[in-house]
Amino acid sequence: MKIFKLKYLLQAWWLFAIMFAIALGPKVAYAAEVTMGSGGNLIFEPNEITISAGDTVTFKNGELPPHNMVVTDHPELSHSDLAFMGGESFEVTFPESGDYEFQCEPHAGAGMKGVIHVE
């Protein structure tokens, strides 16, 4: 009977240890969500945000896909692949301060542009 209780005590301890490690693990600061094609319009909503260095922005397809997000002079931050499905999303982390102008390549001529201010 003691071995049986010890087995469950050890399992509980390992579960606690794993949960503690997950809680202390690396954190991603999700600063904002930007909708691409919001309300059926060729816009980013919002099209201007301010975040902190190291924050992550989620870009999510709204209506009228396909959309992408290309950051001027920063191909490493760009997501040039088109998102074709409504609700499809991707995340971009901005590691350094500065102003990052971005656009949807297929719809830049229609004014689908924005800026992210990173402090």
C-alpha positions as a LaTeX table, in Angstrom:
\begin{tabular}{lrrr}
\hline
Residue & $x$ (\AA) & $y$ (\AA) & $z$ (\AA) \\
\hline
Met1 & 0.00 & 0.00 & 0.00 \\
Lys2 & 2.88 & 2.37 & 0.77 \\
Ile3 & 4.42 & 1.87 & $-2.69$ \\
Phe4 & 1.06 & 2.70 & $-4.25$ \\
Lys5 & 0.86 & 6.02 & $-2.32$ \\
Leu6 & 4.50 & 6.85 & $-3.04$ \\
Lys7 & 3.90 & 6.34 & $-6.76$ \\
Tyr8 & 1.06 & 8.89 & $-6.78$ \\
Leu9 & 3.01 & 11.29 & $-4.59$ \\
Leu10 & 5.92 & 11.21 & $-7.07$ \\
Gln11 & 3.56 & 11.70 & $-10.02$ \\
Ala12 & 1.99 & 14.71 & $-8.28$ \\
Trp13 & 5.43 & 16.13 & $-7.56$ \\
Trp14 & 6.49 & 15.79 & $-11.22$ \\
Leu15 & 3.26 & 17.40 & $-12.39$ \\
Phe16 & 3.88 & 20.33 & $-10.04$ \\
Ala17 & 7.50 & 20.63 & $-11.24$ \\
Ile18 & 6.41 & 20.68 & $-14.90$ \\
Met19 & 3.71 & 23.29 & $-14.25$ \\
Phe20 & 6.23 & 25.44 & $-12.34$ \\
Ala21 & 8.76 & 25.20 & $-15.20$ \\
Ile22 & 6.11 & 26.21 & $-17.74$ \\
Ala23 & 5.07 & 29.18 & $-15.59$ \\
Leu24 & 8.67 & 30.39 & $-15.38$ \\
Gly25 & 9.47 & 29.68 & $-19.02$ \\
Pro26 & 10.05 & 32.29 & $-21.71$ \\
Lys27 & 7.29 & 34.84 & $-22.01$ \\
Val28 & 5.99 & 36.50 & $-25.16$ \\
Ala29 & 4.39 & 39.88 & $-24.66$ \\
Tyr30 & 1.42 & 40.08 & $-27.00$ \\
Ala31 & 1.03 & 43.81 & $-27.45$ \\
Ala32 & $-1.65$ & 44.07 & $-30.08$ \\
Glu33 & $-3.70$ & 42.40 & $-32.77$ \\
Val34 & $-3.96$ & 44.03 & $-36.18$ \\
Thr35 & $-6.76$ & 42.95 & $-38.50$ \\
Met36 & $-5.89$ & 42.80 & $-42.20$ \\
Gly37 & $-8.91$ & 43.67 & $-44.34$ \\
Ser38 & $-11.02$ & 44.85 & $-41.42$ \\
Gly39 & $-14.72$ & 45.24 & $-42.12$ \\
Gly40 & $-14.28$ & 44.24 & $-45.75$ \\
Asn41 & $-12.07$ & 47.28 & $-46.39$ \\
Leu42 & $-8.52$ & 47.22 & $-47.69$ \\
Ile43 & $-7.08$ & 48.54 & $-44.43$ \\
Phe44 & $-5.12$ & 47.46 & $-41.38$ \\
Glu45 & $-7.11$ & 48.03 & $-38.17$ \\
Pro46 & $-5.56$ & 49.66 & $-36.28$ \\
Asn47 & $-3.10$ & 51.04 & $-38.80$ \\
Glu48 & $-0.91$ & 52.74 & $-36.19$ \\
Ile49 & 0.14 & 51.32 & $-32.83$ \\
Thr50 & 2.80 & 51.90 & $-30.19$ \\
Ile51 & 4.43 & 48.93 & $-28.45$ \\
Ser52 & 7.54 & 48.20 & $-26.39$ \\
Ala53 & 10.71 & 46.60 & $-27.76$ \\
Gly54 & 10.35 & 42.82 & $-27.63$ \\
Asp55 & 6.56 & 42.88 & $-27.94$ \\
Thr56 & 4.72 & 40.66 & $-30.41$ \\
Val57 & 1.98 & 41.81 & $-32.75$ \\
Thr58 & $-0.53$ & 39.34 & $-34.18$ \\
Phe59 & $-1.69$ & 40.07 & $-37.73$ \\
Lys60 & $-5.02$ & 38.38 & $-38.44$ \\
Asn61 & $-6.94$ & 38.09 & $-41.71$ \\
Gly62 & $-10.32$ & 39.76 & $-41.67$ \\
Glu63 & $-12.30$ & 39.96 & $-44.88$ \\
Leu64 & $-11.19$ & 40.28 & $-48.50$ \\
Pro65 & $-8.06$ & 38.11 & $-48.32$ \\
Pro66 & $-5.36$ & 37.49 & $-49.41$ \\
His67 & $-3.13$ & 39.78 & $-47.37$ \\
Asn68 & 0.43 & 39.93 & $-46.20$ \\
Met69 & 2.55 & 42.33 & $-44.15$ \\
Val70 & 5.85 & 43.66 & $-45.44$ \\
Val71 & 7.94 & 45.99 & $-43.27$ \\
Thr72 & 9.84 & 48.64 & $-45.23$ \\
Asp73 & 13.61 & 48.00 & $-45.05$ \\
His74 & 13.13 & 45.03 & $-42.66$ \\
Pro75 & 12.68 & 41.78 & $-44.57$ \\
Glu76 & 13.49 & 39.85 & $-41.37$ \\
Leu77 & 10.26 & 41.19 & $-39.82$ \\
Ser78 & 8.13 & 40.84 & $-42.95$ \\
His79 & 5.60 & 38.12 & $-43.64$ \\
Ser80 & 5.56 & 38.21 & $-47.42$ \\
Asp81 & 3.61 & 34.95 & $-47.84$ \\
Leu82 & $-0.04$ & 35.66 & $-48.50$ \\
Ala83 & $-2.60$ & 34.64 & $-45.90$ \\
Phe84 & $-5.54$ & 33.32 & $-47.92$ \\
Met85 & $-8.05$ & 32.16 & $-45.30$ \\
Gly86 & $-10.27$ & 34.34 & $-43.13$ \\
Gly87 & $-9.01$ & 34.19 & $-39.55$ \\
Glu88 & $-5.52$ & 33.05 & $-40.60$ \\
Ser89 & $-2.88$ & 34.81 & $-38.54$ \\
Phe90 & 0.83 & 35.18 & $-37.94$ \\
Glu91 & 2.92 & 36.85 & $-35.27$ \\
Val92 & 5.81 & 39.30 & $-35.57$ \\
Thr93 & 8.09 & 40.31 & $-32.69$ \\
Phe94 & 9.72 & 43.73 & $-32.87$ \\
Pro95 & 13.03 & 43.50 & $-30.97$ \\
Glu96 & 14.34 & 47.05 & $-31.32$ \\
Ser97 & 12.94 & 50.54 & $-30.88$ \\
Gly98 & 12.09 & 52.59 & $-33.95$ \\
Asp99 & 9.26 & 53.31 & $-36.37$ \\
Tyr100 & 8.34 & 50.44 & $-38.67$ \\
Glu101 & 6.26 & 51.26 & $-41.74$ \\
Phe102 & 4.44 & 48.27 & $-43.21$ \\
Gln103 & 2.04 & 47.46 & $-46.03$ \\
Cys104 & 0.10 & 44.72 & $-47.71$ \\
Glu105 & 1.90 & 44.21 & $-51.02$ \\
Pro106 & $-1.18$ & 43.36 & $-53.12$ \\
His107 & $-3.16$ & 46.30 & $-51.69$ \\
Ala108 & $-0.55$ & 49.00 & $-51.02$ \\
Gly109 & $-1.84$ & 51.00 & $-54.00$ \\
Ala110 & $-5.26$ & 51.07 & $-52.32$ \\
Gly111 & $-3.67$ & 52.54 & $-49.19$ \\
Met112 & $-3.36$ & 49.39 & $-47.07$ \\
Lys113 & $-0.44$ & 50.66 & $-45.01$ \\
Gly114 & 0.44 & 51.26 & $-41.38$ \\
Val115 & 3.15 & 52.08 & $-38.88$ \\
Ile116 & 4.29 & 50.47 & $-35.65$ \\
His117 & 6.12 & 52.70 & $-33.16$ \\
Val118 & 8.41 & 50.64 & $-30.94$ \\
Glu119 & 9.63 & 52.31 & $-27.78$ \\
\hline
\end{tabular}
